[in-house]
């Protein structure tokens, strides 16, 4: 929990390892391989962004009042800056999305990895199959893509119970 707190503050693995009293490699291992750690880090990161989002929403009316004053100020630079903020706020200009966090449960993290492995494995299998000379004109192309995604999901799901057990989570 100490390491997660420091990671949420944006500290480096080295600084986190010093604060938690473990090696930098241990912190790296937690962040990249420990599904319980990853899930909790993602959960807390998501919670932190939700709190920040709520705080921003509570300040929105006051901020809009200031922007409106600037927009009507008669100063072209201030008006342009205010207009830019308005357009960004309405998502008509630039990206104003909050960062996305990863999965927040160990099972979801494991499934994400299993899907990636299944996708790679099935792509390798499919490379060995004969191909059409014009795959972009294949009338079954969309069906084949949907079928491929379902095969990936089925293969990943078939391996979930074993992976959960290997992670000590069954």
C-alpha positions in Angstrom: 0.0 0.0 0.0 2.9 2.3 0.7 4.4 1.6 -2.7 1.0 2.3 -4.4 0.6 5.6 -2.5 4.0 6.7 -3.8 3.3 5.5 -7.4 0.0 7.5 -7.3 2.1 10.6 -6.4 4.1 10.0 -9.7 7.3 8.9 -8.1 9.8 6.8 -10.0 10.3 3.1 -9.2 13.6 4.0 -7.5 11.9 6.5 -5.2 9.1 4.1 -4.5 11.5 1.3 -3.7 13.4 3.5 -1.2 10.2 4.6 0.5 8.9 1.0 0.7 12.2 -0.5 1.7 12.4 -2.9 -1.2 14.5 -3.2 -4.4 13.6 -1.3 -7.6 13.2 -4.7 -9.3 10.6 -5.7 -6.7 8.6 -2.5 -7.4 8.9 -3.2 -11.2 7.7 -6.8 -10.6 4.7 -5.6 -8.6 3.7 -3.1 -11.3 4.1 -5.5 -14.2 3.4 -9.0 -12.8 1.5 -9.0 -9.5 -2.2 -8.9 -10.5 -3.4 -8.0 -7.0 -1.0 -5.1 -6.9 -1.9 -3.9 -10.4 -5.6 -4.2 -9.7 -5.3 -2.1 -6.5 -3.1 0.5 -8.2 -5.6 0.8 -11.0 -8.5 0.9 -8.6 -6.9 3.7 -6.5 -5.8 5.6 -9.7 -9.4 5.4 -11.0 -10.7 6.6 -7.6 -8.2 9.5 -7.6 -9.3 10.6 -11.1 -13.0 10.4 -10.2 -12.4 12.6 -7.1 -10.5 15.1 -9.2 -13.2 15.0 -11.8 -15.9 15.7 -9.2 -13.8 18.6 -7.8 -13.5 20.1 -11.3 -17.2 19.8 -11.8 -17.8 21.6 -8.5 -15.6 24.5 -9.7 -17.0 24.6 -13.2 -19.6 27.4 -12.6 -17.1 29.7 -11.0 -14.6 29.0 -13.8 -17.2 29.7 -16.4 -18.0 33.0 -14.8 -14.3 34.0 -15.1 -14.1 32.7 -18.7 -17.3 34.7 -19.6 -15.7 37.9 -18.2 -12.6 37.3 -20.3 -14.6 36.6 -23.4 -16.4 39.9 -23.0 -13.4 41.8 -21.8 -12.6 43.6 -25.1 -9.0 42.3 -25.0 -8.6 40.2 -28.1 -5.9 38.0 -26.6 -8.0 37.3 -23.4 -11.1 36.7 -25.6 -9.3 34.3 -27.8 -7.9 32.4 -24.8 -11.4 32.3 -23.2 -12.9 31.0 -26.5 -10.3 28.3 -26.6 -11.2 27.1 -23.1 -14.8 27.1 -24.0 -14.2 25.0 -27.1 -12.0 22.6 -25.2 -14.5 22.3 -22.5 -17.2 21.4 -25.0 -14.8 18.9 -26.7 -15.0 20.8 -29.9 -11.2 21.5 -29.8 -8.6 19.0 -28.6 -8.7 16.2 -26.2 -10.3 16.9 -22.8 -10.8 13.3 -21.7 -9.6 12.1 -18.4 -6.9 9.4 -18.5 -8.2 5.9 -18.6 -7.0 3.5 -15.9 -6.5 -0.2 -16.4 -8.5 -3.1 -15.1 -9.3 -3.0 -11.4 -9.7 -6.7 -10.6 -7.1 -9.5 -10.7 -9.4 -11.5 -13.0 -9.7 -8.7 -15.5 -5.9 -8.2 -15.5 -5.4 -11.9 -16.1 -8.0 -11.9 -18.8 -6.4 -9.0 -20.6 -3.1 -10.9 -20.7 -4.8 -14.2 -21.7 -6.6 -12.4 -24.6 -3.3 -10.9 -25.8 -1.6 -14.4 -25.7 -4.6 -16.0 -27.4 -4.7 -13.3 -30.1 -1.0 -13.9 -30.8 -1.4 -17.7 -30.8 -4.4 -17.6 -33.2 -2.7 -15.2 -35.5 0.3 -17.5 -35.8 -2.1 -20.4 -36.6 -3.9 -18.3 -39.2 -0.7 -17.4 -40.9 -0.3 -21.1 -41.8 -3.7 -21.2 -43.6 -4.1 -20.6 -47.3 -5.0 -17.0 -48.2 -7.1 -15.3 -50.8 -5.2 -13.3 -53.4 -7.6 -10.3 -52.7 -8.4 -10.5 -49.0 -9.8 -6.9 -49.0 -12.6 -8.1 -51.4 -13.5 -11.1 -49.3 -17.3 -11.0 -48.7 -16.8 -13.0 -45.5 -14.1 -10.6 -44.1 -16.2 -9.0 -41.5 -17.6 -12.3 -40.4 -14.1 -13.7 -40.2 -13.0 -10.8 -38.0 -15.9 -11.3 -35.6 -15.2 -15.1 -35.6 -11.5 -14.4 -34.8 -12.5 -12.1 -31.9 -14.8 -14.8 -30.6 -12.1 -17.5 -30.9 -9.7 -15.2 -29.0 -12.3 -14.7 -26.2 -13.1 -18.5 -26.1 -9.4 -19.5 -25.9 -8.7 -16.9 -23.2 -11.8 -17.9 -21.1 -10.8 -21.6 -21.4 -7.5 -20.7 -19.7 -8.8 -18.4 -17.1 -9.4 -20.9 -14.3 -5.9 -22.3 -14.6 -4.3 -18.9 -14.7 -6.3 -17.8 -11.6 -5.1 -20.9 -9.8 -1.5 -20.3 -10.8 -1.8 -16.7 -9.5 -3.1 -18.2 -6.2 -6.6 -16.6 -6.7 -8.9 -19.6 -7.3 
